[in-house]
């Protein structure tokens, strides 16, 4: 492999020009010397000296992202040292360059534990980076610059690795650049990644884009606008920009489109804000805008700080987008709000707080797909309003619940729905541009269905819902764990009073459990086996001797008063009936997985006696909150009426309709009803069983 040395002196001269006048610049030069020494005799796959990469990352931050803080640039120079240089640790970086630089470098460093599962390792690395960015968003700025330089030098890597990096960029890093308002980075990331992801289709599209660049219509529009602007005494620069590969990517379907509606943009740059509106008048008089397409992002800036006026027009059968802004607005449109920003100053602002909030959510283990959260946050926004007229900007297809949590956490946790245009809508109702939303609240926190999490778009809503689900699940797990431990102690003949003794408190410390409540939760979630706890009790408190023999075979038993789907999962394989007595449940971190004892799937799962429990419900104390659906497979109208007349009074019939006719006399039916509790439901089902009418019923929990 040919080795290409790095011209360090030329780099020093370039960075001296960029950092001229920066306070605290010595830390950058010290970091440059340290990184050069640390990466000595390390080479990239391309043949370049390794120091070329961190130096390029720091240069991208300074030159292309307007980040001139010497400590952030120093962290960029050092971002690979802990990972790639054995003698350099995070503590060494902290001692030499301070805790701020250390925090950024640590946040950028991959997880060191390798599981053997590459997908799992990548997810762990991403979550570690997101957690670091939640504390210091600069971590992600360095990672974005790092990713951009890697994309620019991707040809040297093998095909499989190129594809993985391209996929990761499209799903994670390019959308994150959008969220930060770094639109120049976003466009280049998408262009490079899509070229590797779709080489053949990308090449064809590039040919189409080159043809558009040669289309004379763009020049004609520019010339006409310049002539009209001169006539109306509006001083402006008018240029045409043909959209590149990034604009052809359909994020929802993960494919490249062959054509898009608006392939060309007309950019108009003026001297001041009032001139933007004058220029809009020129555009409107010259090319009639499509109705309801004029957008004022000057009066209502985007969350990233983007400002400008947008209008769309159809000219010679083709759509064009006009963007009007000042020079400062144009700069901000490419560099966002993070120009020379640092979290060290303590001035976070709403934009940065929301970004930190998002990274806090992305770093949480509660979210299986952080890609979905990033995609939702990076989509175009809608503008909604409170009844007082305050603007609430939200991601596209946000819900009433997203709106409620954006206004205030307490409003979100008590949201029952909203009034929009004098119509009541539920919490999962999708909002549209211009909606004025009045939240309807409960006096107490609402127990939301877990399914609503899939509809919500904002990280705050997802985080708060996940937190509430976790608390609900832990409460049930604690009750389950308490019941199971007491039953197991009874089986072994161990007295209950030891749970309150000093010896038991010491035992908790030995098994790394904070308190007895945490012990119950871990047992209830199956994370701590009863056998291990009992063995430890026998060993530490009874000298290894048990008063009774080790139990075998029989499961422990629990009795619940809740059907909360956050804690109780009725398995789809056998659809168990909670009113029956022949169910059991597996203990899992996501709640109790309930099966019918004769379930074939259950018999395929390998588990020990302590991992499962017999489960029943206290029928009168267990509420049934959802509407239920029962299907009558074949019955005459008279037979159905006879059954309905005899059903319990506490049951409320909501709807009854014919579904399909096997014959005109014996059609099938759908019965929608509600019951207050499992006791009434068991009476309903028992009556149908006795009626001899064939039916199907599965609990809606």
N, C-alpha and C positions, 0 to 999 in steps of 0.2 A: 504493500500500500504506500502510495506517495504521500509524504508528510509535508504539510503546508504550514510554515511558521506564521505567527501572528505579529503584525507590525504594531508593537506596543506604543512606540513613540508617536506614531500618527494618531493612534487612538487617544493618547493623552492630550494632544493638541486639539482634537475635535471636542473632547469633553471639557477642556479648559474654556473653550469658547461658549459652550452651553451653560457651564456653571459659573461664568463670570459674575461676581457680585453676590453669590450665594453664601449665606452665613452658615458656618459649620462645615465648609467644604473639605477640611483636612480628613474627616472620617471616611470620605469617599476615596481619597488617595491612599489612605492606610489600608482600606479594604481591597483596593486594586492590587497593592503590593502583596497582601496576604493571599488573595485568591490566585495570583500569578504563581506564587511559591507553592501553594497547596496543590494546584493542578499541573505542576511541572511534570513534563514527560507523560501527560495523559493526552490521548488523541481521539477525535470523533471518527465515526464510520466514514465520513466524507474525506478524511485525511487532514482536516484542519486541527490545529492545536486546540485543546479543549477550552482554554481560556477565551477563545474567540466567542464561544456561546454565551457565558455570563456577561462578558463585555457588551455583546450585541443586545442582550436583554436590557441592560442598564441604559444603553443608547436609545432603544425603542421607547422606554419610559420617558426619557428626557426629551427626545426629538419629536416623537409622534403622539405622545400622550400628555405633554406639558407638565410632567411630574419632575420637579427640580429639587425636591427635598433630598439633601445628600445622604441622610440615613436610609431612606427608602432605596436610593440608588446603590448604597453600600450593601444593603440586604440582597439586592438583585445580583450583585457581583458574587455574593457568598452563598446564593440559594442552593447550590449543588454540593458545597463543601462537606456538610455533615453527612450527606448521603453517599458521596463518592470518595471521600478521603478518610481513611481509617482513623488517623490520629486527631482529626478535627471533630469535636463534639459540640452540641448546642451550648454547653457550659463554657467551653473555650471561646466561642463566638461572643457570648454574653460578657465574659471577663474583658475581652479586647475591645468590643464595640458597643456594649451597653445592652440593657434588657429590651429596649425597643427594637433594635436590629435583630436580637436573638429571637424575639417573638415572631417576627416576620419570617426569618429563616426556618424556624421550627415548623411554622404553619405550612411552608412550601415543601417540607421534607416528606417523602413517602413513608408509609408504615414499614417498619423493619421486619416484623414477624411475617414470614411467608407460610401460607397454609397448604400450598400445593394446588389450590383451586385459584386459577388466575383471575376468574371473574370476581370471586369473593375478595381477593387481594386488591383489585382495582376499585371495588366498591368501598372497601375500608380506607384506601388512600384518599378517595374523593371525599368521604365523610370527614376524614382528618383535616383535609384542606378546608372544607366548608366550616368546620368547627373553629379552625384558626381564623378564617375570614370573618366569622361572627364577632370575634373580639377585635380583630384588626383587618378591616376591609382591604388594606394595602396588600395583604397576602394574595388576594385574588388579582389585584392589579399586576403584581409581579408574575403570577401564573399566566395571566393573559399575554403579557409580553413574552414570556417563556414559550408559550404555545405558538405564538405568531412566528417566532424565530425558528422553532422546530419545523413548522409547516414550510417555511421558506427554504429549508435544507433537507426536506423529506426524501428527496430522490436517492440519497445514499443508503436508505434503510430497505430491508427486504419487503416484498409485496405484502405479506401477512401483517407486518407491523404498520406499514403505511395505511392499510385498510382500517386497522384498529384505531389509529390516531385520527384518521379522517372521520370515522363514525363518532368518536368521542368529541371531536371538535364541533361537528354538526349538532350533536345532541346537547352538549354542555357548554363549551367555551364560547362559541359564536353567539348563542342566545344570551350568555352572561355579559358579553361585550355590549349587546343591545341594551340590557338592563342598566348597565353603567352609563349608557349614552355615548359609548365610544364607537360611533357608526363607521368611521374609517377602518378601524380594526375589524369590526363585525363583517364589513363587506369583503375585506381581503381574506379573512379566515374562511368565510363561506366559499369564496371563489377558489381558493387553493384546495380546501378539503373536498369540495364537490368535484374538482378535476380528478382527484384520486379515487373518489367514491364511484363516479360514473364516467370513466375515461372516454368511452366511445360516444355516449350521448352528449357528454360535455364538449367534446371536440366539434360535434355537429352544431350545437348551440352557439359555440364561439364563432363558427362560420356565419350563422344567422345574425349574430350581434355585429360582426364586421360589415355585413351588408347594410344593416340599419345605420351604421356610422357613415356610410357613403350615400345614404338616402338624402336627396337635396331638400326634402320637406323641412328638416330641422333648420337648415340655413335660411330658408325662406321665412319661417316663423320668427327667427332671431332678427332678421333684417326688418321685417314688418313692425315688430315691437320696438326696435330702436328708432325707427322712423316716427312711430306714433308717440313714443316717449319724448322725443325731441320737440315734436309739435306741441305737447302739453307741458313742456319745460320740466320734465322729470329726469334727473341725472341718475343713470343706472348702468350697470354692466349686465349684459344678457348673454348667456351661454346655453348650449344644449348638452345634456348628458344622456348617453345611452346606457340603460341598466345592464349589468353584467349577470354572470351565472347566479349570484346570490338571490336575485329577484325571481328566478325561475324555480326555486326550490319550494315545494309544497310540504310544509312541516307536518301537517296532519296525516298525509298519506306516504310521507318519506320517499318522494320521487321528484324527478325533474320534469317540469312541464315543457311541452314543445313550444307553446306560445303564451304570452301574458297580455292582459288588457291594456296596460299602459307601459310600453317598453321604453319610452323616452320621456325625459323630464326637461323642462325649461327653467333654468335657474336665473333669478333676477336679484342682483345685489345693489342696494341703495345706501345712502349715507346715514339716514336716521329713521326712527320709528314712524314718524308721520309720513315720510316718503314711501314707506311700505304700503300704506293705504292708498296713496296717490297712484303708486304703481299698479295696485289691484284694480283701480278704476281704469287705468290704461288697458290692462288685460281684458277687463269686462267689456270695454268699448270695442276692442279689436277682435277678440274671439269670445263669443258668447259662452259663459260657463254653463256646464250641465247643472240644472236646478238642484239645490240642496247639497252641492259638493264643495262650497266655499267653507273652509275651516280656519278659524282665527286662533292660532296657537301663540299669539302675542298677548292677547287679553287672558287666555287660558293656557299657560305653558304646560308642556308634558311633565310628568314626574322627574324626568332626566334633566329638566331645565330647557329643553328644546323650545325655541320660539320661531315663529314665522307665519306667513299666510299661505294657504294652499287653495288652489282652484283647479278644476278639471274641465277640459273642453274637448269636443270632437271636431277635428280639422281634417277635411278630405277623407272622411270615413275612419280616421284613426284617433284613439284617445291620447291626450297629452296631459301631464300633470305640471302645473306651474307652481314653483316655490319662490316666495318673495321674502327676503330678509336683509338685515343690515350685515356689515362685515363681521361685527362681533357675534351676531346671531349665527352667521355661517361658520365661524371658528368654533363656537360652542356646539353646533350641530355635529361637528366631527370629534370634539374632545370631551364633551359632557361637562359636568360640574366639578370634576375632580382635579382641575388645574392646580398644581402645586399644593394639593390638599394633604393633610395628615391627621390621623385620629389622635395624635399626641396633643394637638391643640385643645381638644375637649369640645370643640364646636362641631357637633355632629349634624344638626339640621334634620328635618323630616325625611329627606331623600336618603341620607346615609343611615338613619335609624331604621328605615324600612328595609334597606339592603342588609343590615346586620340581622334584622329580624328574619329575613328570608334565609340567610346562611345558618342561623341558629336552627331553623326548621330542617334545612337540608342535611345538617350534621347529626340529626336525631335518628336513632335506630327505628323510630316509629314509622318511618316512611320507606317503603320498599322501593318506590320509584321516585328518586329525586329528579329524574329526567322530566317527569310529568309536571312537577312543581316549577322547574326552570322554564319549560315550554309555556306554561300558563302565564308566568310572570313576564315573559318576553313578548307576548302578543300585543297587538294594538290595543289601545285603551278606549274606555267609554267615559262620558262625563255625566254624572248624576248629581242630584241636588237634595239637600235637606229641606224641610218645610220653611226654614228661615232663609233659604236661598244660598246656603253655603255649598261650595263646589266639592264633590267627592269623586276623585278620579280613580277608576278601577280597571283591572284587566278585562279584555273582551270576554263576554259570556259569564261575567261575575253574577253572583246570586244576591238575594236580599240579605242572606246571612253574612256574605262578604261585606256588604254595605254596613250592616249593623256593627260588626267587629271593627271596621275601619273607623267608625265614629267613636266607639268606646268599647272596651272589653266587656264591661257589665251589661251594656245594651245588647251585645252579641250573645252573651250567656243566657239572657232572659227573652230572646227574640221568639215570638210566636208566629210572626208573619209581618206583613206590611200593607198599607193602603197606598195604591197607585191609581190615579185617575178615578177615585171613588170606588175602587174595587179592591176587595181583600185578596191577597195572594199569600201562598205559603213561603216558608224560609228558603226553599230551594228554587223559587221562581227566578228565572233569568232576567236580568235588567238590560235595558237598552239606552242608547244615547238620549239624554234629555229627561229621563224619568225623574220625577220628584217623589221621594220615598219617605213615608211616615211609618216608623217602626211601631208595631204593636207588641207590648211587653207583658211578660208574666211577673207575678210578685216573687216567684222563686225561680231558681235556675232550671232551664228546660233540659230534659234528657233526650238529646238528639239521637236519631237513628244513625248507626255507623255508615249506612249507604250514602248519607248526605256529604260525607267527606269527598267522594268522587266528583261531586258537582262544584265544590268550592274552589276558587282560583287563587285567593290571596294567601301567602304564607302565614300571616297572623291567624286567619280563620282556621287553617289546617292545624297549626300548632296548638291553638286553644282547644279545638275539638279533640285532638289526640291526647292532650293533657287531661281533659274531662273523662274521656274513655278510659284512660289508664287508671284514674282514681276510682271510677266505678268498678273496674275489673279487680283492682287491688282489694277493694272492700269485700267483694264476694270471695276472692281467693283467701283472704284472711280468715273469714268465717269457715270456709272449707278446711283450711289447714288446721285451725283450732280443733274442729270436730274430729278430723282424721288422727291427729296426734293423741287426743284423749282416748279414742277407740283403740289405737295401737298400744298405748300404755296399759289399758285395761286387759288387752290380750296377753301382754307380757307380765301382768301383775305388778306394774310399777305404780306407786302411789302418786296421785295428782299434785299433792302439796309440794313436791320437789320443784315444780315450775316456778314457785315464788322464792325458792331458797338461793343463798349466795353461791352454792356449788353450781347451780344451773346457769347463773349469770356468767361465771367463769367459763363454763362449757361453751356458751354462745361466742365468747371471744375466741376460743380455739377453732371454731368452725367459721370464723369471719362473718358472723351475723351481728348487726348492730344492736338489736333488741328483740324481744320475744314476738312483737307484732311482725317484724321482718321475717322471723323464723316461720310463723304461720303462713305468711304470703308465699314464701319460697316453697313450702310444702304443698300449698294449694295450687301452685303453678307447675308443680312437678319438677322444679329446679333443684330441690333437695329431697332425696329419697328418705322415706320413713325408716327404712332399714339402717341407713347411715346414722340417723339421729338416735334411734334406739340403741344401736351398738355403742355409740359414744356415751350415752347415759349409763349403759351397763358397765362400760369400761371405767368411766371417771367417777361414777357415784355408787356403783355396787360391786366394785372389784372384779368386773367381768362375769359376774354370776347373775342369771335371770331367774326370778321366782317361778316362771312358767316356761314351758317349751316353746320353741319358735313356731308361730302359727303358719299354716299353709293353706292354700286353696281359696278360702272365702275372702271376698272383697270387704273393705270397710263400707260404711253406708252414710250418705248425706241426704238431708232433706232441705230443699230450697223454698224460697218464697218469691223468686224472681225469674222472669223469662228474658231479662235484658240481653239482647243479642251481642252486646259488648263482652259479656261474661259467659253466655251459654250459647253454644253453637249446635243446633239440631242438624245432624249430618244429613246431607242430601242423598247419600247412598241408600239409607233405609228409612228415612223420614220418621223418626220416632215420635210417638204420641205421649206428651207429658202427663196426660191423665191416666196412663197405664202404669202398671207396677213392674214391667219387665224391661227396664232401661238401665244402662250403665254408662259411665263417662270416663274418658281418659283425661288426665291432668296435663294441661299444656300452658305455656306462657301467654297464649292468646285467649285463654278461657277454657271452660269445660267442653270437651267434644263429646256430645251425647249420641249414643247408638242404641238400637234395639239389640238385645242380647243374642238374637239369632242372626244378626247382620253378617253376611258373608265377608264383607270388607273388614269388619272388626276381627274376624278369625284369622285374617291374613296378616294383621299387624302384630309384630313381636313386642310384647310388653310384660313386665313383671306384675305380681299381685299388687304391689304398693303403687303402681302407676294408674290403677283403675279403681273406681268406686261404684257401688250400686247407688242409683240416684232416683229419688222420688220428690214430689212437690206437695206442699201443704195447700190443698186445692182451694180452700176458702180464703186463704191469705195471699194467694198469687194472682195478681191482676193480669188481665188480658187487655192490653191497650190498643191493639190494632184490630181493624175490621177483619173478619174471617170469611173465607170462601169455601163453600161445600158444593160439590158437583153431584147431582142426582143423575145416574147414568141412563135410567129408563123407568118412566112412571107416567101414569095418566094424570090428567089435571085433578081428578077427584082424589086420587091417592096422595098427591102432593098437598092438597087442601086439608085432607084428614090429618096428615102428619103435622102440618103447621098449626092446626087448631090445638094439638095436644102438647106442643113444645112449651118449655118453662116460660112464665110471664117475664122473667128477668132478661130473657133474650129479646133483642130488638132486631126485627127484620128490616133491612135497609133496601134490598132490591131482590127481585126474583124474575128471571127471564128464561125463555126457551132458547136453547143453544142449537140443537140440531134434531131432526126428526128421523128416527129409525122407522117409525110409522106415524100416521096422523094421530093415533090414539096413545102412543107411549113415547113421547119425545124425551130428550135429555134437558136438564135444567141447571142453571147456576143460581145459587142462593148466597147472597152477601148479607152478613149479619154481624152483630156485636154482642159480646157477653161481658159482664163485669169481672169474672174470675174463672179459674179453672174448674171450680165446683159446678157452676152452671154449664160450662162447656161439656163437662163429663156427662151431665144429665142429657144434654142435647144429643151427644153421640150415642149414648146408651139407648135413647128412644129410637134413633135411626137404626141401630143394630137390631132392635126388637121388631121393627116394622117390616123387615125382609125386603125393603127397597134397596137396590144396589146403589152404592154411593162411593165417592172418593173424597178424602179430607186430609189435608196436611196443615199443621198449625202455621199461621203467619205470625212470626215472633218479632 
